[in-house]
Amino acid sequence: MDKIKVAIIGVGNCAKSLIEGIHFYSQNPQETVGLIHPTVGGYSISDIEIVEAFDVDERKVGKLLHEAVTMEPNRTMIISEISPSKIIVKRGPTLDSIIDENRKYFIHESNKPSVDVAATLKQSGAEVVLNYLPTGSDEAAFAYAQAALDAGCSFINCMPTKLGRDEKWIAKFSQKGLVLLGDDIKSQLGATIVNRSILELFKRRGFRVTQSDQTNFGGNADHHNLHYRPDAKEECKETSLGSVLSKEDVKPNARMIYTEKNYDHKRASLFVMGEMFGKVPASVQVILDDEDSPNSGGIVVDAIRAVKVLIDKNVVDRAAEISASIMKAPYKQMSEEDSYGVFSEITN
Ligand SMILES: NC(=O)c1ccc[n+]([C@@H]2O[C@H](COP(=O)([O-])OP(=O)(O)OC[C@H]3O[C@@H](n4cnc5c(N)ncnc54)[C@H](O)[C@@H]3O)[C@@H](O)[C@H]2O)c1
């Protein structure tokens, strides 16, 4: 198979886990544990090649990619020791991506000028651009999405800025035969899919949902940023949860709490309550413990390969259906079961 050439925006924890995971499965081609789809449209994980990367932190800009991923504040559970890379992390435009509260420790802004992102993407041969910017960086996300378009690249929006659910942006990409997937990647076993599955079960069993509370405790750079800029993330989560409920049910709640430690461990506390037979109450409480960043990697490897399949099969107009299975806030919400079926139908 052809290699799928990928550029990364934001060499943070998610990028680190993704790169280490691609290396792990490439070195162990028989290993299928941890993969929802060992192959997607015939593509294996080893067919994914990272060809370019952008950041704004002086500890990462100008470094080789295998060194940059190890720099603070990145701190995830190591999946594998990656091979030396020849890719030098380029300085991207900052725009609205750094909040003052993150400057002390989480981002040390580089004083180098930004490169021309579209020209750099073109030169790298990238086909797919992965957006891992901090949540709330709308201006920066739009600028990178436009640069991807100008360079003829598809775009996967792993954060909540409205791109994959905006008809204007969807049209801009599909008119050029490119794919836009978004918004906000749904982790492999994250709070959203677990919470959503419980709500779907309540509805399938005839309940009225009277309470649905999700509290996410995390200590990484993403959670520090989310402590100050939670709105877009909470909206994506609440939209995803609300989409499996009906008018008679309560509106679900999702909250983000920073735990004041720099580690990637995350705990989500879920509480769902409802009325069953005879309007008698029943509830479920779940504690989910996970490593935040590998949890997104398991889905991003599917997203990258799905983009390639949509282009190979010349069905870029079906991008929104792929987003329904892998994004918290896609253009069109579907049930977990339906979206899984559609993903398999399109990519097989
Ligand atoms: N499971 C998950 O971790 C998960 C799930 C869904 C969505 N997300 C979203 O993915 C995004 C990335 O998460 P993360 O944990 O890797 O965050 P992170 O803070 O570890 O990484 C962000 C990286 O972006 C860099 N950056 C900041 N501004 C930039 C700019 N203008 N140009 C280029 N790089 C820039 C930072 O220096 C940092 O290296 C967040 O928006 C997060 O909400 C994460």
The ligand as an SDF file (V2000), in Angstrom:
LIG
                    3D

 44 48  0  0  0  0  0  0  0  0999 V2000
   -7.7410   12.0840   24.8110 N   0  0  0  0  0  0  0  0  0  0  0  0
   -7.2660   13.2810   24.5340 C   0  0  0  0  0  0  0  0  0  0  0  0
   -6.2140   13.6290   25.0030 O   0  0  0  0  0  0  0  0  0  0  0  0
   -8.0640   14.1930   23.6320 C   0  0  0  0  0  0  0  0  0  0  0  0
   -9.3140   13.7800   23.1910 C   0  0  0  0  0  0  0  0  0  0  0  0
  -10.0540   14.6410   22.3830 C   0  0  0  0  0  0  0  0  0  0  0  0
   -9.5450   15.8650   22.0020 C   0  0  0  0  0  0  0  0  0  0  0  0
   -8.3200   16.2530   22.4540 N   0  0  0  0  0  0  0  0  0  0  0  0
   -7.8650   17.5940   22.0680 C   0  0  0  0  0  0  0  0  0  0  0  0
   -6.6460   17.5150   21.3150 O   0  0  0  0  0  0  0  0  0  0  0  0
   -5.9000   18.7220   21.5100 C   0  0  0  0  0  0  0  0  0  0  0  0
   -4.4500   18.3430   21.8470 C   0  0  0  0  0  0  0  0  0  0  0  0
   -4.4020   17.7000   23.1070 O   0  0  0  0  0  0  0  0  0  0  0  0
   -2.9730   17.4330   23.8050 P   0  0  0  0  0  0  0  0  0  0  0  0
   -3.2640   16.6660   25.0440 O   0  0  0  0  0  0  0  0  0  0  0  0
   -1.9950   16.9280   22.8350 O   0  0  0  0  0  0  0  0  0  0  0  0
   -2.5940   18.9410   24.2000 O   0  0  0  0  0  0  0  0  0  0  0  0
   -1.1220   19.5160   24.5430 P   0  0  0  0  0  0  0  0  0  0  0  0
   -1.3760   20.7920   25.2420 O   0  0  0  0  0  0  0  0  0  0  0  0
   -0.2970   18.4670   25.1670 O   0  0  0  0  0  0  0  0  0  0  0  0
   -0.5060   19.8220   23.0840 O   0  0  0  0  0  0  0  0  0  0  0  0
   -0.7860   20.9680   22.3270 C   0  0  0  0  0  0  0  0  0  0  0  0
    0.4740   21.3230   21.5480 C   0  0  0  0  0  0  0  0  0  0  0  0
    0.1480   22.3720   20.6680 O   0  0  0  0  0  0  0  0  0  0  0  0
    1.2170   23.2980   20.6770 C   0  0  0  0  0  0  0  0  0  0  0  0
    0.7220   24.5670   20.1490 N   0  0  0  0  0  0  0  0  0  0  0  0
    0.0940   25.5740   20.8070 C   0  0  0  0  0  0  0  0  0  0  0  0
   -0.2130   26.5530   19.9470 N   0  0  0  0  0  0  0  0  0  0  0  0
    0.2160   26.1600   18.7230 C   0  0  0  0  0  0  0  0  0  0  0  0
    0.1910   26.7510   17.4440 C   0  0  0  0  0  0  0  0  0  0  0  0
   -0.3780   27.9520   17.2400 N   0  0  0  0  0  0  0  0  0  0  0  0
    0.7460   26.0860   16.4060 N   0  0  0  0  0  0  0  0  0  0  0  0
    1.3110   24.8540   16.5930 C   0  0  0  0  0  0  0  0  0  0  0  0
    1.3650   24.2560   17.8050 N   0  0  0  0  0  0  0  0  0  0  0  0
    0.8230   24.8970   18.8480 C   0  0  0  0  0  0  0  0  0  0  0  0
    1.6690   23.3220   22.1270 C   0  0  0  0  0  0  0  0  0  0  0  0
    2.9430   23.8870   22.2890 O   0  0  0  0  0  0  0  0  0  0  0  0
    1.6090   21.8230   22.4340 C   0  0  0  0  0  0  0  0  0  0  0  0
    2.8130   21.2000   22.0730 O   0  0  0  0  0  0  0  0  0  0  0  0
   -6.6170   19.5170   22.6010 C   0  0  0  0  0  0  0  0  0  0  0  0
   -7.4130   20.5030   22.0370 O   0  0  0  0  0  0  0  0  0  0  0  0
   -7.4890   18.4550   23.2570 C   0  0  0  0  0  0  0  0  0  0  0  0
   -8.6440   18.9940   23.8920 O   0  0  0  0  0  0  0  0  0  0  0  0
   -7.5660   15.4390   23.2420 C   0  0  0  0  0  0  0  0  0  0  0  0
  1  2  1  0
  2  3  2  0
  2  4  1  0
  4  5  1  0
  4 44  2  0
  5  6  2  0
  6  7  1  0
  7  8  2  0
  8  9  1  0
  8 44  1  0
  9 10  1  0
  9 42  1  0
 10 11  1  0
 11 12  1  0
 11 40  1  0
 12 13  1  0
 13 14  1  0
 14 15  2  0
 14 16  1  0
 14 17  1  0
 17 18  1  0
 18 19  2  0
 18 20  1  0
 18 21  1  0
 21 22  1  0
 22 23  1  0
 23 24  1  0
 23 38  1  0
 24 25  1  0
 25 26  1  0
 25 36  1  0
 26 27  1  0
 26 35  1  0
 27 28  2  0
 28 29  1  0
 29 30  1  0
 29 35  2  0
 30 31  1  0
 30 32  2  0
 32 33  1  0
 33 34  2  0
 34 35  1  0
 36 37  1  0
 36 38  1  0
 38 39  1  0
 40 41  1  0
 40 42  1  0
 42 43  1  0
M  CHG  2   8   1  16  -1
M  END
$$$$
